[in-house]
């Protein structure tokens, strides 16, 4: 039963990745941030406010069983953007991290 759940989650992630590639004009999305679900949602909201399209990966599996999504379970949820938006998205992420750390 557990193996079926892993396959199902993997197939879902692959299907979502294929749809996102179509939206990104068949370019490979770039991982811009990783963290908890709440951290990623906050950054995604900031990116959206900046006019940058993004999507989360492993938001369910990374929350329920983070050690399956990422070794050690740290930063299990990932945030991806279009390669053309990478520079601007990096600035948004840096600003978020600076505000969190200060």
N, C-alpha and C positions, 0 to 999 in steps of 0.2 A: 504494500500500500504506500509506504514511504517513497519508494522508487517512482511510482506513478505520479506522486505529487511533485517530485523533482523534475520529471520529464515535462509535466504539464506547465510548471513555472518556466522552465527553459523554453519551451515552445512558444509560450505567451511573450516572453522577452524577445525572442527572435522575430516574431510577427510584428511586435511593436517597433523594433529596430528597422524592419523593412519599410513600414509605413513612414517612419520618421525620415529615412533616407529619401523617400519619394518627396516629402515636404522640403527637404534640404537639397533638392535637385540632384539626387543620387550621389551626394558627397558624404563621406564618412563623418558622422557627428564627432565632436571633440569633447572629451570629459573635462569639465571646467572646475568641478567642485565635488567633494564627497564628504559625507558626515551622517548625522542622524536624519531621520525623516523630517523633523521639525526644522533643523538647520537648513536642509535642502529646500524645503518649502519657503523659508524666509528668503533665501538667495534667489529662488525662482521668481518670487514676487518682486524682488528688486530688479531682476533682469526684465521682467514683464513691464515694469514701470519705465525702464530705459528703452523699451521697444525691441527687446531681444527675445526671440522665440527660443524656448528651451523645453526639455522634458526630463523626467526622473526615470531612473532605472533601478530595479530591485527595491522599490518602496515598500512592497508587502513583505517579501522574503527578508529584506534587510531589517525590517522592524520586528517580525515574528521570530526569526532565527538568523540573526546577523552573521553568525559563524559559518553559515552555509553560503552566504552571498560574498563574504570577504574573509580571508584568513585572519583569525583573531577577533573578528566581529567589529573592528573599529572602522568607521567610515563606510559602512555597508551600503548606504544609499548613494547613488551617483547622479550627477546633474550634467546633462549634455547640451551643447549648443551647436549651431551651424558654424563650420570653419570660418566663414566670412565674418562672423560676429565674435570670434575668439578674442581679439584685441580689446574690444569694448567690454566684453563680458569679464575678462581678466581684471579690468579696472574696477568694475562693480564688485567682484569677489574680493579684491584687495581692500576696498573701502569697507566692506562688511567685516572682514577679518580684523582690520585696524580698529573699528568701532567696538568689536567684541573684546579685543585684547586691551583696550584702554580704560 
